[in-house]
Every structure is written in C-alpha cells, then in structure tokens.
Amino acid sequence: MLDLSPRLTPWLTAPSWCVALSGGLDSTVLLHLLANLPNKPPLRAIHIHHGLQAAADAWPIHCQRLCEELGIELLIVHVQVAVGASLEQGAREARYAAFADALRPGEVLLTGQHREDQAETLLFRLLRGAGVRGLAAMPGQRVLGRGLLVRPLLDVSRQALEAYAQAQQLTWVEDPSNGDIRYARNYLRHQVFPLMRQRWPQAAQALARTAEHLSEAQSLLDELAVQDLARASTANGFDWLSLASLELSVLCELSPARQRNALQYWLAQRTRLPDTRHWAGWENLRDALGDGRPCWRLTDGELHRANGRIWWLADDWLTIPGALVWDDPAQPLLLPGNGSLQLSGMMPQGPLRIAYRQGGESLQVAGRGRRDLKRLLNEFQVPAFVRSRLPLLYRDQQLLAVANLPQLSQGDWQLHWCVPTSAQGLR
C-alpha cells in the first residue's frame, strides 16, 4: 500500500493542493491517494487539454467523471501549443505556463512523475550533453507561478503505481502518442530501457539515485553562485531603472567556470539557459572593447553591458516606444510599452508632447548655456540602452526636460518616469 504522508508532511500547512490530472496512470493514482489522505488541505485538480490529437477530446470527460466520484473540483484549461522544432517541448511549455497561471497564492501543485520518468530524464539529458544542472533531472520541488510544484512520486516505481491502480480497480486513459518511438523519450522508454533492465534490473533505481546525487552537487554549486552574486550585486547608481544588473569587474575576478556557474544561477531565474555552444555570447559580451555596446541575445531577453555592469533586459525593454501628445499634464501619462510619466511642480504652459532621442537634440542648462544632449547624457553616465527610451518633454520644438534627470529641466517642474516593469527582471 502506497503511503504519501511522509513525503507530503512539509506542505500540510499550504492553503490548498492542486493535482495535475492528465487522466493517465500516474496522475490518476496520485489523485486517488490524495483524495483518501486524512487531514490534508483543500484539494482540487486541473486538466490541461493541448488539442493535439482527436483521442484527447475524451480525456476531460474521463477526468471529470473521476473527480465527481472522488468529490474533487476540476478545472479544465485549453492551451495552444506553439509551433516549433519540438512538439514535446512546446506542449510542456504550454502546460506549465497554464499551471503557473492557474495556481493560487501559496498553493502546491502535485504532479505524478515517478522513478522511471526520472531515470528517462537523466538518460535523455545525458545523451544531449547536459551539465550538472541538467543531469540533476527533475527536482522534487520548485517554485511555480504564485505557488510551488512538488513531485511526491519520484522514488516510486511505475510497477508500484500499476499494482495500486489494479488493487483499487482504477481506470485511466492511455495516450496513443506514448507508443510513437519517433519521439526521443518514447524511444528510450520502449527500445532502450527494456534492454537495460535485462542486463541491469535495477537500472531505473540506480539512475534516479544518480540524479539525486547530481541534484545535491548542484545545490552546492548554487550556494557558491549565491556568494559570488552577492559580491557582484553592488549599487548601480540608477535605482530608478529597477533593472537586474551585476558588476562586471567582480565577475571577471572569477575563473571562467565560476563565472558561468554564477551566471547560470542568475539567468535561470529569467530565461531558458543557453546550451554550451551559445556561451560564446558571454565571452563576447565580457571581452568587448570599452567603447562598444555589446549585447548577448537569449531566449527570453538580452544581456547588455554598460557602465562597467551587465544588465538584464526583457519584455517592454525590448520594444521601441513612440512619441505622444500630453493633453493634460496634471494627470499621469501612460507610455505604451514604456511605463508612465508624471509632472510635478509648476506646470509648463502650451501644447506638450513626449518624444525620444533621434540625435542632435540640445537644451538650455542653467548656468551652462545650450548643451548637446548626447554630451550631457555622457556626463551623467546614463546607460546606452536607456537613452533611446528616455522620455523627453517638448513644447513645440523646444526641449523642456529629460525624465528622471532634474538637472536637465528648464523650469520649476520635474519629469518623473516610472520605467516599464519586467516579469523576468528580478533583482
């Protein structure tokens, strides 16, 4: 008899639990086990419908029937899988994005991956040349959305799940695509692992144990990364940017391997990590000449170098803002894709507009005469990537103020820019 109580004790105080219910063996057994667990938080289930095959249309009905029998609330979410090189990867990303959106604050999402799944993941990543982080395979728990993802069955064999399902007379759905060996994981499951088990019956258990050892090693590397990043997370002089940045000189004191370790930890919170071939982008960014404007483009954003630092840009920071008329300067102005503006002090008279640098701008500076804006921004060491989206206040053709630089204002007013926020721009 399977008993998940010891594995779930740390999360008994969570406000609620949610089971990722595909309708297959693993999630069906997990839901049944949890439904019969005493003294648990409120329990619900979520089914993700990918719409990739006709057979899948019947699975929500099966899940609804199962949840009704157990007295459990079910949420069914339809997702659109992006077209890409890997259908498996696209479906996984769509599924976990839907889970993240559906999770309530503090809620625990429980998924049914078991020991053989962990072994397959390790072998699959090993064949792709993954490093320690990848070979640690699936973590037992991690943050997801506003809650936490937990995998309580990672040390349970599929055989044990089948035995429980048969003893409880449970029914489940079978995904026809699971038998298609054109998919890499299915090839490992149906062609490679049966041969391995003939020679090494405990292969799955041994591989899953190796993943645990590698996960522990990765934890130690993460601790080292936290220490290195703490030294590099110095003040940048532009707190109003609210952007994640690191001091480059501190990183350059580290060995190349230690640099990559720190950056992997830092970037993993913001983007999918690059493979080994693409780490040349970091070297190019790091070693570029001082007067260059190097950029390392990654899957979910860009890493820029400016003012002796590296800066993470994503979301709205990668768009180009456009000029706007400001009809009522007494009210805040929303800048599409570029945050918002507010004027304080004595309001300037006349028609006002917001524009951005095109080159050749100048303005009158108290006690210094008319100055070229480019030179002034150089003097204030405004990072290069900020300058093209730094809001400029105009009356007709006269430049009156530069946002967040009170020294560059022609009057008793200040132009306050609330910069665009980034979901990935964690500090």
C-alpha positions in Angstrom: 0.0 0.0 0.0 1.4 3.4 -1.0 1.6 6.0 1.7 2.5 9.5 0.7 2.1 11.0 4.1 5.8 11.3 5.0 6.5 12.9 1.6 3.8 15.5 1.9 4.3 16.5 5.6 6.2 19.7 4.7 3.2 21.0 2.7 0.3 20.2 5.1 0.1 23.8 6.1 -0.3 25.0 2.5 -3.6 26.8 1.8 -4.6 24.2 -0.8 -3.3 21.4 -3.0 -3.9 21.0 -6.8 -3.2 17.8 -8.7 -2.1 18.0 -12.3 -4.5 15.4 -13.7 -3.8 14.1 -17.3 -6.0 11.1 -16.8 -3.1 8.7 -17.2 -2.0 6.1 -14.7 0.4 8.3 -12.7 -1.9 11.2 -12.1 -4.9 9.0 -11.6 -3.2 7.1 -8.8 -1.8 10.3 -7.3 -5.3 11.9 -7.2 -6.8 8.8 -5.6 -4.1 8.6 -3.0 -4.5 12.3 -2.1 -8.3 12.1 -2.0 -8.1 9.4 0.6 -5.4 11.1 2.7 -6.8 12.4 6.0 -6.1 15.9 7.5 -5.0 17.4 4.2 -5.5 21.0 2.8 -8.4 21.6 0.4 -7.8 19.6 -2.8 -8.6 20.3 -6.4 -7.4 19.1 -9.8 -6.5 20.7 -13.1 -6.6 19.1 -16.6 -4.7 20.7 -19.5 -6.1 20.0 -22.9 -3.5 20.5 -25.6 -5.8 19.7 -28.5 -3.0 17.9 -30.4 -4.9 14.7 -31.2 -8.5 13.6 -31.6 -8.3 11.0 -28.8 -7.5 13.7 -26.3 -11.0 15.1 -26.6 -12.3 12.3 -24.5 -9.8 12.8 -21.7 -11.5 15.8 -20.0 -14.7 13.7 -19.7 -12.8 10.9 -18.1 -11.1 13.3 -15.6 -14.5 14.9 -14.8 -16.1 11.6 -14.1 -13.1 10.6 -11.8 -13.3 13.9 -9.9 -17.0 13.6 -9.4 -16.6 10.1 -7.9 -14.0 11.5 -5.5 -15.8 14.7 -4.8 -13.0 16.9 -6.1 -13.3 20.2 -8.0 -11.8 20.0 -11.5 -10.6 22.9 -13.7 -10.1 22.2 -17.4 -7.8 24.5 -19.3 -7.4 24.6 -23.1 -4.0 25.7 -24.4 -2.5 26.5 -27.7 0.9 24.7 -28.4 3.3 26.9 -30.2 4.7 25.6 -33.5 8.4 24.8 -33.1 11.2 22.2 -33.6 10.0 20.0 -30.8 6.3 19.3 -30.3 7.1 17.7 -26.9 8.8 20.8 -25.7 6.1 23.1 -27.0 3.4 21.1 -25.2 5.4 21.0 -22.0 5.9 24.8 -22.0 2.2 25.4 -22.7 1.2 23.0 -20.0 3.4 24.5 -17.3 2.6 28.1 -18.3 -1.1 27.1 -17.8 -0.3 25.6 -14.4 1.6 28.7 -13.3 -1.4 30.9 -14.3 -3.9 28.7 -12.5 -2.1 28.3 -9.2 -3.4 30.3 -6.3 -1.1 32.1 -3.9 0.8 29.5 -1.8 -0.9 26.6 -3.5 1.0 23.4 -4.1 0.8 21.7 -7.5 1.4 18.0 -7.2 2.4 16.0 -10.3 2.7 12.3 -10.9 6.2 11.8 -12.4 7.7 8.6 -11.0 11.1 6.9 -10.7 11.2 5.6 -14.3 10.3 9.1 -15.5 13.3 10.5 -13.6 15.6 7.8 -15.0 14.5 8.6 -18.5 15.0 12.3 -18.0 18.6 11.7 -16.7 19.5 9.5 -19.7 17.8 11.8 -22.2 19.8 14.8 -20.9 23.0 12.8 -20.7 22.7 12.0 -24.4 22.2 15.7 -25.1 25.4 16.6 -23.3 23.8 18.4 -20.4 25.8 19.7 -17.4 25.3 19.1 -13.7 22.2 21.4 -13.6 20.5 19.4 -16.4 21.6 16.0 -15.1 20.1 16.7 -11.7 16.9 15.9 -13.8 13.5 16.8 -12.3 13.7 18.5 -8.8 11.4 17.2 -6.1 10.1 20.7 -5.7 10.4 24.1 -7.2 8.7 27.5 -7.3 6.0 27.7 -10.0 3.9 30.9 -10.5 2.5 32.0 -7.2 2.8 28.6 -5.7 5.1 25.5 -5.5 5.4 22.4 -7.7 6.0 19.2 -5.8 6.7 15.7 -7.3 5.9 13.2 -4.4 6.3 10.0 -6.6 9.8 10.4 -7.8 11.0 7.5 -5.7 8.0 5.3 -6.5 8.2 2.8 -9.4 5.7 2.5 -12.2 5.2 -1.1 -11.2 4.1 0.0 -7.8 1.6 2.5 -9.3 0.2 -0.2 -11.5 -0.2 -2.5 -8.6 -2.1 0.1 -6.6 -4.4 1.0 -9.5 -5.3 -2.6 -10.1 -5.9 -3.2 -6.4 -8.2 -0.1 -6.3 -9.8 -1.1 -9.6 -8.9 2.3 -11.1 -9.3 3.1 -14.8 -7.1 5.5 -16.7 -6.6 6.8 -20.2 -3.7 5.8 -22.5 -2.1 8.4 -24.7 -1.6 6.9 -28.2 1.4 9.1 -28.8 3.2 7.4 -25.9 3.9 4.5 -28.2 5.3 6.5 -31.0 9.1 5.9 -30.9 9.8 8.8 -33.2 9.7 10.8 -30.0 13.0 10.6 -28.2 11.6 9.8 -24.8 9.3 7.1 -26.2 12.3 5.5 -27.9 14.2 5.4 -24.6 11.2 4.0 -22.8 10.3 1.3 -25.3 13.6 0.4 -27.0 16.4 1.3 -24.7 15.2 0.7 -21.2 13.9 -2.8 -21.8 17.4 -3.8 -22.9 19.0 -2.1 -20.0 16.7 -3.8 -17.5 17.6 -7.2 -19.0 21.2 -6.7 -18.0 20.7 -4.4 -15.1 17.3 -4.9 -13.4 17.8 -2.0 -11.1 18.8 0.4 -13.8 15.9 2.9 -13.2 16.5 2.9 -9.5 20.3 3.5 -10.0 19.8 6.3 -12.5 17.2 8.0 -10.3 19.7 7.8 -7.4 22.4 9.3 -9.6 20.0 12.2 -10.3 19.7 12.7 -6.6 23.5 12.9 -6.1 23.7 15.4 -9.0 20.9 17.4 -7.5 22.9 17.6 -4.3 26.0 18.7 -6.2 24.0 21.4 -8.0 22.8 22.6 -4.6 26.4 23.2 -3.6 27.2 25.0 -6.9 24.1 27.1 -6.3 25.4 28.1 -2.8 28.7 29.2 -4.4 26.8 31.1 -7.1 24.8 33.0 -4.4 28.0 34.0 -2.7 29.6 35.2 -5.9 26.5 37.1 -7.0 26.2 38.8 -3.6 29.6 40.4 -4.3 28.7 41.5 -7.8 25.3 42.9 -6.8 26.6 46.4 -6.0 24.7 49.7 -6.3 24.4 50.7 -9.9 23.7 54.4 -9.4 20.3 54.2 -11.3 18.0 52.6 -8.8 15.0 54.2 -10.6 15.7 51.8 -13.5 14.7 48.8 -11.3 16.7 46.5 -13.6 18.7 43.5 -12.5 22.4 44.1 -13.0 25.8 42.9 -11.9 29.2 44.5 -11.6 31.4 43.1 -14.4 34.8 43.6 -12.7 33.7 41.3 -9.8 32.6 38.6 -12.2 35.9 38.9 -14.1 37.8 38.1 -11.0 36.3 34.6 -11.0 37.6 31.7 -13.1 35.7 31.2 -16.3 33.9 28.1 -14.9 32.9 30.0 -11.8 31.6 32.9 -14.0 29.4 30.5 -15.9 28.2 28.9 -12.7 27.2 32.3 -11.2 25.5 33.4 -14.5 23.6 30.2 -14.9 22.1 30.6 -11.5 21.3 34.3 -12.2 19.9 33.7 -15.7 17.9 30.6 -14.7 15.5 33.0 -12.9 15.0 35.0 -16.0 15.3 32.9 -19.2 15.9 29.4 -20.6 19.6 28.7 -20.3 21.8 28.6 -23.4 23.5 25.4 -24.4 27.3 25.0 -24.4 27.7 26.4 -28.0 25.9 29.7 -27.1 28.1 30.5 -24.1 30.5 32.2 -26.5 28.0 35.1 -26.3 29.0 35.7 -22.7 32.7 35.8 -23.7 32.0 38.3 -26.5 30.0 40.4 -24.1 32.6 40.2 -21.3 35.6 40.9 -23.6 34.2 43.6 -25.9 36.2 46.9 -26.1 35.1 49.6 -23.6 33.5 51.8 -26.2 31.4 49.0 -27.7 27.7 48.3 -27.0 27.8 44.5 -26.8 24.6 42.5 -26.4 24.0 38.8 -25.7 20.6 37.7 -27.0 19.0 34.9 -25.1 15.6 33.1 -25.5 13.6 35.4 -23.2 15.6 38.6 -23.1 19.0 40.3 -23.7 22.1 40.9 -21.6 23.7 44.4 -22.2 26.9 45.8 -21.0 27.1 49.5 -19.8 28.8 51.5 -17.1 31.0 48.5 -16.1 28.0 46.4 -15.5 25.8 43.8 -17.2 22.1 44.5 -17.3 19.2 42.1 -18.0 16.5 43.5 -20.4 13.2 41.7 -21.2 9.6 42.3 -22.1 8.8 46.0 -22.8 12.5 46.9 -22.6 13.0 45.2 -26.0 10.3 47.3 -27.8 10.7 50.7 -29.4 8.4 53.4 -27.8 6.7 56.1 -29.9 6.0 59.8 -29.4 2.8 61.0 -27.7 0.9 64.3 -27.2 0.3 65.1 -23.5 -3.1 66.8 -23.4 -3.4 67.1 -19.6 0.0 67.2 -17.8 -1.8 67.4 -14.5 -2.6 63.7 -15.0 -0.1 60.8 -15.3 0.6 59.8 -18.9 0.7 56.1 -19.8 3.5 55.4 -22.3 2.6 52.2 -24.3 5.5 49.8 -23.7 7.5 52.3 -21.7 6.0 52.8 -18.3 4.4 56.1 -17.3 5.1 59.7 -16.7 4.1 62.3 -14.2 4.9 66.1 -13.9 5.4 67.8 -10.5 5.9 71.4 -9.7 4.6 74.4 -11.7 3.1 73.1 -14.9 4.5 74.4 -18.2 2.1 76.3 -20.4 1.3 75.4 -24.0 0.9 72.2 -26.0 3.2 69.5 -24.7 4.4 66.2 -26.2 6.7 63.3 -25.3 9.3 62.2 -27.7 12.5 60.2 -27.8 16.1 60.8 -28.9 16.7 60.9 -32.6 20.1 62.6 -32.5 21.1 66.2 -32.5 19.0 67.4 -29.5 20.1 70.2 -27.3 18.7 72.2 -24.4 19.4 75.2 -22.3 21.1 74.3 -19.0 21.1 76.8 -16.1 24.5 78.5 -15.8 25.9 76.4 -18.7 24.2 77.7 -21.8 22.9 75.5 -24.6 24.3 72.0 -24.4 24.2 69.0 -26.6 22.0 66.3 -25.1 24.3 63.4 -26.1 27.2 65.0 -24.2 25.0 65.7 -21.2 23.9 62.0 -21.0 27.5 61.0 -21.3 28.3 63.3 -18.3 25.6 61.7 -16.2 26.7 58.2 -17.3 23.2 57.2 -18.4 23.5 53.7 -19.7 23.4 53.5 -23.5 20.4 51.1 -23.7 18.3 53.6 -21.6 18.9 56.7 -23.9 16.7 55.7 -26.8 13.7 55.2 -24.5 14.3 58.1 -22.0 11.2 60.3 -22.3 11.9 63.9 -23.4 9.3 66.7 -22.7 8.8 69.2 -25.6 6.8 72.4 -26.0 6.6 72.8 -29.8 10.2 72.3 -30.8 11.7 73.3 -27.5 13.1 70.6 -25.3 12.0 71.4 -21.7 13.1 68.4 -19.6 14.6 65.0 -19.6 12.9 62.4 -17.4 14.4 61.5 -14.1 17.3 63.9 -14.6 16.2 67.0 -12.6 19.4 68.9 -13.6 18.1 68.9 -17.1 14.9 70.8 -16.6 14.1 74.3 -18.0 11.6 75.4 -15.3 10.2 74.7 -11.9 8.9 71.3 -12.8 10.2 67.8 -12.7 9.5 65.0 -15.1 9.2 61.6 -13.3 9.4 58.4 -15.3 8.2 55.2 -13.9 10.1 52.7 -16.0 8.5 49.6 -17.6 8.4 46.6 -15.3 9.7 43.2 -16.4 8.2 39.9 -15.2 11.7 38.4 -15.6 13.7 41.4 -14.3 14.2 40.0 -10.8 16.7 41.9 -8.8 
